[in-house]
Amino acid sequence: MRRFFGELEFDKFVVEGEELKHLSSVIRLGVGDKFIGVVGDEFDYVCQIESVDKKRAVALVLEKSLNKSNPKKNLVLFQALIKKDNFELILQKAVELGMSKVFPFVSENCVNKSGVNLERLNSLISSACKQCERSVPMALSQAVKFDEMLKTLKDFDIVVFANEIDGQDFDFTSLSKFNSIAFIVGCEGGFTEKEKESLVTLQNVRSVNLGSRILRAETASIVVMGLGSLLSRN
């Protein structure tokens, strides 16, 4: 069944705005049709449409069940800003690979230092959530400077730093012991030596290589998220 974001009103599920346009004009659902309603909590709601007009669709909630696709652990990607299209690709894959949040930051070698368009990117995140059947959307923060990002790392059980040249071999299966895990990936130009030193001196940071070949920033992000999610049993 198709999935739509909306709001609960007692035993009814209401779809409005852009989601309504998609439901009624694109998918062309009508009275009697069923869909899965999503409100951003841990549940899926099987709904049957009772009425549709230009302002809203109202559906009866038939069934409530625990969503099985939401992340089981707190996995956060700290991603240095890169070119727009590649950053959007990373966001889509972050949703699919079970990240709880993406935290963009600006490092010295970033070409893109303009921040992120939260409205556009949250729309992209919502679409990706539907595709992979998550009910809890992935969070996205505004971009911050490198030094501000560093201050947040102390809150994680372990931080996996993708260090393309100086990183060490790492057993990603060891992540199964941890519940709060951060991944850090740089921009197209990588990190400066000073930035690397700031990271590797933190007690909970592991400097990790991802093989013998230098990967593009978006490839490194997808690899580290995939290994982290699958092998941490998220």
VEXVEXTI-714704 format. One line per field, with one value per residue (C-alpha): x, y, z; chain. Coordinates in nm, 4 decimals. Layout:
c1 [X	...]
c2 [Y	...]
c3 [Z	...]
cadena [A	...]
***
This chain:
c1 [0.0000	0.1052	0.2289	0.1237	0.2198	-0.0642	-0.2199	-0.4382	-0.7712	-0.9092	-0.9859	-0.9414	-0.6325	-0.6192	-0.4044	-0.3569	-0.1238	0.1272	0.0529	-0.3131	-0.2152	-0.0039	-0.2810	-0.5690	-0.4118	-0.1040	-0.1924	-0.5651	-0.6918	-1.0579	-1.3295	-1.2873	-0.9185	-0.6665	-0.3224	-0.0703	-0.0740	0.2440	0.2561	0.6238	0.5865	0.6890	0.3670	0.2030	-0.1696	-0.3755	-0.6432	-0.9475	-1.0558	-1.3998	-1.3945	-1.1708	-1.2052	-0.9688	-0.8608	-0.8231	-0.8699	-1.0214	-0.9703	-1.0796	-0.7930	-0.8457	-0.5264	-0.2212	0.1039	0.4635	0.6836	0.9692	1.1890	1.2799	1.6371	1.7012	2.0059	2.1093	2.3291	2.4319	2.6257	2.8430	2.8941	3.1097	2.9236	2.9803	2.8206	2.4418	2.3527	2.5984	2.4841	2.1243	2.2316	2.3944	2.0746	1.8629	2.1009	2.1246	1.7488	1.7643	2.0602	1.8934	2.0580	1.8719	2.0189	2.2523	2.4605	2.6223	2.9322	3.1736	3.5413	3.8305	3.8438	3.4700	3.3891	3.0239	3.0025	2.6498	2.4640	2.1596	1.8038	1.6145	1.2721	1.3826	1.5958	1.3302	1.0933	1.3550	1.3903	1.0129	1.0116	1.3000	1.1191	0.8197	1.0408	1.2117	0.8972	1.0227	0.7642	1.0040	1.1688	1.5431	1.6436	1.8577	2.0311	2.1566	2.5248	2.7694	3.1406	3.3929	3.4763	3.1090	3.0687	3.3604	3.1824	2.8906	3.1030	3.1455	2.7804	2.8411	2.9589	3.1939	3.2813	3.3981	3.6153	3.6668	4.0341	4.1256	4.5054	4.5986	4.3116	4.3559	4.1822	3.8621	3.6276	3.2845	3.1178	3.2479	2.9857	2.7199	2.8282	2.7267	2.3898	2.4935	2.7326	2.8605	3.0222	3.2351	3.3095	3.4862	3.4303	3.5804	3.9091	3.9301	4.0371	4.3366	4.6074	4.4938	4.1346	4.2485	4.4551	4.1525	3.9510	4.1991	4.2907	3.9322	3.8995	3.5938	3.7099	3.8387	4.0366	3.9327	4.0405	3.7936	4.0333	4.3345	4.1584	4.0705	3.6914	3.4802	3.3140	2.9662	3.1007	3.2821	2.9639	2.7545	3.0185	3.0669	2.6928	2.6240	2.8897	2.7928	2.4217	2.4409	2.7214	2.5996	2.2703	2.0690]
c2 [0.0000	0.3593	0.5649	0.9210	1.1616	1.3268	1.3800	1.1778	1.3177	1.0590	0.7523	0.9476	1.0165	1.3492	1.4249	1.7858	2.0096	1.8561	1.5077	1.5547	1.6565	1.3440	1.1223	1.2578	1.3960	1.1794	0.8415	0.9147	0.7420	0.7896	0.6888	0.3275	0.3042	0.2078	0.3443	0.3471	0.6659	0.8010	1.0667	1.0495	0.8113	0.4454	0.3140	0.2515	0.3190	0.1264	0.3690	0.3657	0.6876	0.8175	1.1543	1.3622	1.7274	2.0074	2.0777	1.7374	1.3647	1.1987	0.8278	0.5841	0.4178	0.0434	-0.0878	0.0303	-0.1686	-0.1152	-0.0094	-0.2557	-0.0321	0.2431	0.2603	0.0551	0.2582	0.6229	0.6448	0.9957	1.0984	1.4094	1.5077	1.7946	2.0001	1.8859	1.9620	1.9856	1.6784	1.4558	1.5798	1.4989	1.1487	1.1016	1.2131	0.9626	0.6792	0.7920	0.7446	0.4018	0.2921	0.3792	0.7017	0.8866	1.2217	1.3916	1.6750	1.8885	2.0898	2.3237	2.2321	2.4339	2.2570	2.2730	2.4338	2.4603	2.6830	2.8112	2.5769	2.3666	2.4319	2.2582	2.2859	2.1215	1.8583	1.7622	1.7027	1.4732	1.2951	1.2405	1.0816	0.8543	0.7530	0.6418	0.4466	0.2475	0.2324	0.4229	0.5962	0.8163	1.0752	1.1220	1.4532	1.7084	1.9993	2.3271	2.3282	2.4404	2.5159	2.2367	2.3485	2.3498	2.0006	1.8760	1.9756	1.7385	1.4246	1.3662	1.2573	0.9364	0.5970	0.5759	0.7963	0.6389	0.8869	0.8003	0.8958	0.8083	0.8215	0.7738	0.5582	0.2112	-0.1176	-0.1426	-0.4271	-0.2800	-0.5766	-0.4304	-0.1557	-0.4034	-0.3241	0.0409	0.2155	0.5701	0.5849	0.8761	0.8630	1.1489	1.1984	1.4938	1.6995	1.6563	1.8089	1.6063	1.7351	1.9516	1.8038	2.0306	1.9058	1.5437	1.6019	1.7572	1.4441	1.1657	1.3074	1.2664	0.9635	0.8083	0.8594	0.5722	0.6749	0.4261	0.3517	0.2227	0.0259	0.0865	0.3193	0.6845	0.7173	1.0118	1.1840	1.0524	0.6989	0.7070	0.8193	0.5426	0.2796	0.3847	0.4169	0.0800	-0.1024	0.0775	0.0105	-0.3547	-0.4643	-0.2720	-0.4645	-0.1487]
c3 [0.0000	-0.0595	0.2350	0.3187	0.5958	0.7830	1.1252	1.3576	1.4740	1.7160	1.4997	1.1760	0.9676	0.7821	0.4765	0.3608	0.1573	-0.0814	0.0462	-0.0479	-0.4020	-0.4327	-0.2920	-0.4981	-0.8179	-0.8730	-0.7214	-0.7672	-0.4550	-0.3700	-0.1254	-0.0182	-0.1087	0.1576	0.2387	0.5228	0.7263	0.8840	1.1571	1.2539	1.5494	1.5736	1.4179	1.0816	1.0462	0.7893	0.6733	0.4461	0.2783	0.3751	0.1966	-0.0305	-0.1316	-0.2333	0.1246	0.2885	0.2728	0.5775	0.6382	0.9063	1.0936	1.0611	1.2162	1.4089	1.4031	1.5129	1.2222	1.1600	0.9432	1.1894	1.3241	1.6357	1.7366	1.7321	1.4218	1.3161	1.0069	1.0378	0.6761	0.5515	0.2917	-0.0662	-0.4031	-0.3902	-0.5987	-0.4166	-0.0777	-0.1709	-0.2751	0.0671	0.2404	0.0485	0.1315	0.4947	0.5282	0.3629	0.5770	0.9055	1.0136	1.2877	1.1855	0.9398	1.0812	0.8052	0.8860	0.7124	0.7183	0.5785	0.2414	0.1714	-0.1626	-0.0626	0.2436	0.1886	0.4244	0.3396	0.2240	0.5037	0.3400	0.0166	0.1851	0.4405	0.1492	-0.0034	0.3314	0.3505	0.0056	0.1012	0.4209	0.2145	-0.0226	0.2537	0.4710	0.7730	0.9886	1.1880	0.9607	0.9726	1.1320	0.9501	1.1206	0.9815	0.8894	1.1571	1.1623	1.2206	1.5752	1.6739	1.5330	1.7446	2.0653	1.9964	1.9524	2.3239	2.3433	2.1417	2.2592	1.9612	1.6630	1.3348	1.1444	0.7762	0.7430	0.3848	0.4204	0.7864	0.9100	1.0552	0.9796	1.1813	1.2717	1.2043	1.3791	1.7083	1.6683	1.7821	2.1410	2.1104	2.0924	1.9994	1.7035	1.4943	1.1506	1.0171	0.6471	0.4892	0.1753	-0.1721	-0.0568	0.2632	0.6033	0.6854	0.9071	1.1903	1.1589	1.1534	1.4668	1.6401	1.5650	1.6383	1.9794	2.1045	2.3294	2.1605	1.7998	1.5850	1.2758	1.0067	0.6505	0.3926	0.1763	-0.0455	-0.2919	-0.2331	-0.2466	-0.3498	-0.0549	-0.1380	-0.1894	0.1443	0.3203	0.1694	0.2496	0.6102	0.6719	0.5116	0.7089	1.0280	0.9942	0.8876	1.1176	1.4217	1.3804	1.3442]
cadena [A	A	A	A	A	A	A	A	A	A	A	A	A	A	A	A	A	A	A	A	A	A	A	A	A	A	A	A	A	A	A	A	A	A	A	A	A	A	A	A	A	A	A	A	A	A	A	A	A	A	A	A	A	A	A	A	A	A	A	A	A	A	A	A	A	A	A	A	A	A	A	A	A	A	A	A	A	A	A	A	A	A	A	A	A	A	A	A	A	A	A	A	A	A	A	A	A	A	A	A	A	A	A	A	A	A	A	A	A	A	A	A	A	A	A	A	A	A	A	A	A	A	A	A	A	A	A	A	A	A	A	A	A	A	A	A	A	A	A	A	A	A	A	A	A	A	A	A	A	A	A	A	A	A	A	A	A	A	A	A	A	A	A	A	A	A	A	A	A	A	A	A	A	A	A	A	A	A	A	A	A	A	A	A	A	A	A	A	A	A	A	A	A	A	A	A	A	A	A	A	A	A	A	A	A	A	A	A	A	A	A	A	A	A	A	A	A	A	A	A	A	A	A	A	A	A	A	A	A	A	A	A	A	A]
***
